Amino acid sequence: MAAVLRRFRVAQQITVIGNTKIPSFLNSRSFARSSIRQDINDGWIYKQFVRTIEPTKESHSRMLSDKGVIYALHTHNIRPDCIDKYMTNYEEIVNFINSKKSELKLELVGSWTVVAGDVDQALHLWQYSGGYENVDHTQAALSNLEAYQQLFKENGKYLRSRYLQYLLAFSYWPPLTKRNSSNIYEIRSYRLKPGTMIEWGNNWAKAINYRSNNNEPFAGFFSQIGRLYNVHHIWCYKNFQARMETRESAWRSPGWDACVAYTVPLIRETHSRILSPTSFSPTK
């Protein structure tokens, strides 16, 4: 047994050649150092142990998304003793904006409260058509609407904090479709290592195919303004049991495990919240 353990420890050692780390079993006498360097740069060793992103002159946002549509994700942390007042107030805000659609061109896509995760929290997803030009136009118009400003100030009385993030939708994600029947949603938020967004997109463009059969993908976004290198995947399920079954079935699909294996090293932090649509949410 001791001899087996010694051989295992040796196999786990790492040799550094240049700026590249390789397992020590590749550094045997049968490999000349010059040969190893050549294999690392050109051959199967490089492909096996090193993942790279090709240089590009295009921005990540241009490569991964249609910049004509901007999404705003508002996260509100509500005072526990003010939840009912907050919900009444926010519904008035939504109704007011809906009454000004011809002027504002701003649409509420989804509105939820968190039932597992950060409770006493609400998320509201708004859509701007026409890019950032329309964001500028809408914000200027709202600043001149006294009725809106009064509702906005009242809203602040019911909150502990609020956070706004501007997002773009991944182009490979299925088109955002509002649901009509009763559902729960899950928002899975990822903080990625800087510089890995393209690699994330390349892998998830394949991975999404394993999760599209049950109409569960709702929306996939990456951040433009706010916390950067953030990704949000929103999934739709009938209930908790359906969530468990669909997630387990994905692991039985050949290829899903490989996609997960390549994306996990890109993640610094993962955050999951279960959401329930509000009474005034356009998607149910």
Secondary structure, DSSP 8 states (H G I E B T S, - for coil): -HHHHHHHHHHH-EEEETTEEEEGGGSSTTS-HHHHHHHHHHSHHHHHH-------SS-HHHHHS-TTEEEEEEEEEE-GGGHHHHHHHHHHHHHHHHHTHHHH-EEEEEEEEEEESS-SEEEEEEEEESHHHHHHHHHHHHHT-HHHHHHHHHHHTTEEEEEEEEEEE-TTS-------S--EEEEEEEEE-TT-HHHHHHHHHHHGGGS-TTS-EEEEEEEEESSSSEEEEEEEESSHHHHHHHHHHHHTSTTHHHHHHHHGGGEEEEEEEEEEE-TT-S--
